Amino acid sequence: MHDQIPLRAETWPMSRTCPFSPPPEYAGLPRLTGPSGRTVFVAARHEDVRAVLGDARFSSDRSHPDFPRMRVGETVFPGFRPSLVEMDPPEHAPARRAVAGEFAIRRMRELRPKVQCIVDGLLDDVLAGAEPADLVSALAVPMSGLVLCELLGIPTGDRQELTTNTTVLTAHDSADADRAESFRSLIAYFDALCASKMTERPEDLLGRLAGHQLFSGGESRRAMVELCVLLVAAGLETTATMTALGVLALLEHPDQLALLTADPGLTPAAVEELLRFFSVVELSLIRRATADVEIGGTLVRAGEGVAALSAAANRDPAAFADPDTFDVTRDNRGHLAFGSGPHQCIGKNLARLELRIVLDTLFRRIPTLRLATPRDELRYVNGSAFSVSALPVTW
């Protein structure tokens, strides 16, 4: 019988005592008692996390009344159907296939020049502005938002309001009422946008999806609206966070930065190492067992919740040698920063594209970049993703 560790609402996600390491408790937790009083099994080993995420007996459907919720007051929006990340078979596979092609390598190649233009424009503004500059507000967040707007074909004049509402929706400290209001605003905006896309059929992601059979029935516009909300809510914060933390890690590991600047061919490997090293997403890999399943020698009973901790799995010495060392030359294939199994992040190629372009461009254009505030004085946030609230730099 495993001990159960009581978990207060305010302690999940657990705070990182070092920004470059996941909470040390993650590696040894057996089960947790969450804020609802229900027990949640913890999968922390790389092998166990992969097993949970790849097993159809673990449900992602958050609309189920018994789905484990890891925060008191976690917002549930009535009438909002499960998005891709919350669908189970058999609905999930056809819905994912309908969208997956829009994030394939070929589409990312087409998007590359636009992403490069966005990054160059933002860095022009950084270099023309005052020092120190905050790379979170001046580069990471606007880059992520502008790329998503470009992908969805959102008019330039609408982009600031969209970014504001998305930020409120995903912020860890937003009041439930504010989060709900931002959610309603996003739904209303995307409903109007998708209506126009279905009529005009432009050559962008939403225009192409409007012609797909999955989006051709009576619920087609609603399905497209839900997809839009998923993409902006899941994609904006995580990519912005990884951009800021990636720059921070490279500035704090000058030997690794020197390798990268000497050989830009290392950038793809460096991006994968940053993803493994930080594993910023904390709350999306929660599941509910629909049958009794044995994971790592422990029986998880039907109805019990499971927290699959990718941050712990990506520091598992059984999967990665010397896992706490940041090494841009390591073989880090198999990391779980994007999850695993049928729900692996659909936007992984887009995230990789953005990170590769921004890191290459930033350190090529500003080779003398350095922190303007010591790392220990920066403010870190443990919310739906681990992040740094500001990154002051000078050069």
N, C-alpha and C positions, 0 to 999 in steps of 0.2 A: 504493500500500500504506500503510494507516494504521499509525501507531505504536501499540503496545500498552502500556498503563500497568499495571504490576503492582499488585495490590490486596491488601494484607494483610487478614486476617480482621478485625482490630481497627479498621480504618479505614473500614469500611462499616457503616452509613451514615457519610459523612464529617461531621466535626463542623462546626457553624456557628460561625464566628468572631464573628458578630453574631447575636443571637436574631431580629433582624428581617430577616435575609437568608439565602438558601440558601447552601451552600458555594460559594465562587466557582469552584471547579474544575468544578462541574456543567455550566456553560455551554460549556466547551471540550473535554470528554472525548470522544474518538472511540470507543475500545474499552477494555475493562478485562480484565485477567486476574484472575479471582476466586480465592477461597481454595481452590477445588477444582482450580485450574490450567486451567480452561476459559475461553475467551474470550467476553466478553459485549459486544455492540454497545450503545452508549448513544444513546438518542433524547432530545434535550434541547430542540430547537426545538418550539414549539407545534404547528406543522404536522406535524412528524414524530411527535410523541407521539400526536396524534389519529389519524394514519395507522396506527400500530401497534395502538392500542387498538380500532380499528374494523375490522381485517382478520382474517378468520377463519383465515388461514394462520398466525397467531400463537396458540399454544396456552397455556391457563391451567392445564392439568392437571399439578399438582405431584406426582402419584403416578408420573408417567413417570420411568424411571430416568435419563434424560438431562436432566431439568428443571434449569435452572441454580439453584444454591443460593448465596446471597450471604453466608452465614455458616457457618463451621466448626461442626459439631455442631448445625446447624439441626434441630429436632426433627421427626421424622416419626412419626405414631402409626399402628402397624400395625392393619389392619382398619377404619380410619376412612375412609369413602368421601369422594370429593371433595364439598365444599360448593358452594353456588351460585357462589362466586367462583372455584372451581377446575374447574368443569365446562366442557366443550366441546360444540359441536353434535354430534348433535341432542338430547342430553339436556338441555342448558342451557335452551333456550327454554320448554318446557312447565313445567319446575321453577320458573323465574322467574315465569311467568305465574300459577302457583298461589299465589304469595306476594305479588306486586306490589300487588294490590288492598288488602292490609292496610296499605300505606304510602301509599295515594293521599291526595289533598288532603282528601277527605270524611272519611276516618278520622282525619286529623290534626286536623280541626276538632272532632271528637268528643273527642279526647284533650286538647285545649287546656285546658279547665278543670282537669283533673287535674294537668297540668304546672304550671299557675299555682299551684295549691294546694301542690304540692311545693316550688316555689321560694319561695313566701311563708313556708312553715313553716321552711325552712332559714335564710332571712334573719331570721326571728324569733329563732332560736337564736343567729345571729351577733350581732345587736344586743343580745341579753341577756347575751352572754358577755364575756370579757375582750378587751382590745386589747393588741397587735395580734392580728388573726384571720388564719388561713391560709385563703384562699379556695379552695385546691385541696382540702384535706381537709374543709373545712366547707361547701363549696358545690358546686364543680365535679364532684368524684367522686361524692358521694352523690346529687346531682341526676341525673346520667347513669344511675347504678345503679337508683335508685328509679323512674325513667321506664321503663326496660327491664323492671323487675319488674312495673310496672303494665300494660305492654303484653302481657306473657306470662302475666299472672294468677298470679304467684308469691306465695304466702302471706307475710304480713308477717314471721312468725317465721323464715322461711328466708332472708331477704334478706341478712343480714350474712355468713353462710357462703358464699353464692353470690358476693358481691362479693369476699370474701377469695380464693376460688379463682380467680376471673377475673383478679384483680390479679396473682397469682403466674404464671398462664398467659401473660399478656401483658407482664410486666415484662422489660426488656432484660437485667437482671442475675440473673434466676432461674436456678438450677442446673437442668440437664436432668432430674435425678431429681425435683426439686420440681415442675417444670413437668408432667412426666408424671403425678405423683401428683394434682395439681390437675385435670388433664385427666380422669383416671379418676373422680375425685369428681364432676366436672360431668356426665360421661356417666351415672353411676349415678343422680344426682339427677334429671336430665332424663328418664331412662328411666322412673322412677317417676311423675314429674309428667305425662308424656305419656300414660302408661297410664291415669291417672285422668281426664285430659281427654278421651280417646277413649271412655271409659265415660259420663262425665257430660255432655259436650258443652256446657260453659258458653259464655256469650256473650263470649268473648275471642278473641284471635288463634289460640291453639292449639285452642280449642274449635271455631272455625269451620274451621280447616284439617283437623280430624279428619273433617269431612264431605266434604272434597274428594276427587275420584276418584284424584288422585295419591298420596294418603295412605291409600288404602283397601285396598291389597294386603297381602301377607304381610310386606313390608318397610316398611310404613307408619310404625310407631312409630320404627324406626331413622332414617327420613328426617326425622321431626319432631325427634328428638333432635339430629341433625346440624345442623338449621336453628337450633335453640335455641343450640347452642354457637357457631355463626357469629354470631348476632345479639349475644350478650353479649361475645364476644371481640373482634369488630370494632367494636361500637357504643359500649361503655363508655369505653374509653381515648380514642378519637378525639374524642368530644363533650366529655369532661371536659377534654382538652387544649385544644381550641379555646375552651372557656369561659374557662379561665385565661389563655391567651395573648391572647384578645380583650380581656379586662379590662386586661391589661398594656399592650397597644398603645394603647387609648383613654386610659389614664392618662398614657402617655408622649407622647401627641399631643393636648394639651388643646384645640387649635383644632378638631380633628375631633370631640372629645367635646362641645365647646360646640355645634357644628352639630347633633349628634345629640340632645342634651337640649333644644335649642330647637325641634327639629322631629322628634318621634318617628316621623313618616312616613318618615324616612330609615333607620330601623332595618333593613328588609330589604336595602337597598343596602349598608349598613354591614356586615351579616353576610356578604354575598357578597364584599365587599372584604377582610374578615378571612380568609375562606376562601382567596381568591387570594393574599393577602399572605403567609400562613404555609404553606399546602400541607403539612400536617404529616406525611402518610403517606409513608413512605420505601421500604417493602419489598414492598408488595402488587402493584405494577404491573410484575411480572416476567413475561416470556413466553418461549416456545420456538418458533422458526420450524419449521414442518412442511414448508415448501417454500422454494425460493430466492425472496427478495422484495427489491426495491429500495426503500430508504427514504432520502429526502433525497440521492439520488445515490450511495448506498453499497449494495452488494450484501450482503444478509444471507443466509447460506447455510442450507439445511435442517439442523436440529439445533443451530443456534447460538442462544445466549440473547440476550435483549434486555432492557435496563433502561429503562423509560419514565419519565423524571424529570419528574413534574408540577410539582415545585417550580421547576425551571429553565424549563419551558414557561410557567408563570404569571408569569415575569419576562422573557419574550421581548419586546423592544421592537417586533418586527414585529406582535405581537398586542395589546400594551397600551402606550399612550403613557406615557413617564416611569414605567416599571414598578416602580421601587424606591421610589416615593413612595406613602405610605398616604393614600388619598383616598376618603372615604366617598361622595362625589358622582360618582365616575367611572362610566362605562359598563363594567362588568366582565362582561357576558354572554360566555359562551364560556370562562370559566376552567375548569381541569381538576382542581380540588381533589377532585371526586367521581369522577374518571376520565372515561371517554367510551365510546361504543359499547355493545355488548350487556351489558357487565359494569359499566356505570355504577352507582355505589353505590345499592342499593335503599332504603337508609335516609335518603336525602338530604333528603326532606321532614320527617322526624322531627328530624334534626339542625338543620335551619333553624328549625323550630318551637321547639326548646329554646333555641337561641341567641338568637332574637328575644325570647322571653319573659324569659330571665335578664338580658339586657342592659337591656331596658326597665325591668324591675322593680328591678334593683340600683341603677341611677343615679337612679331616681325616689325610692327609699326612702332611699338614702344619697348625697345629692348632694355631700357633702364628702369622699367616699372618696379616699384617696391611698395611695401605696406607703409601707410602713413600712421597707423595705429598698431601697437603690439598685438599679437594674436590673442593673448590672454585678456585683453581689454575689449575685444569685440563682443557683441551681444549675439548669443545663439538662441534659436527658437526650436523647441520640440513640439511640433504639431502633427498635422497629417504627413508632413515630411520634416526631417531635420534640416535646418537652414541657418544662415547667418543673416541678420537683419540689415547690415550695412557693411561695405568693404571699402574703407577709405584708402586710396592709393595716391602716390605721387611718382614723379619720374625726373 
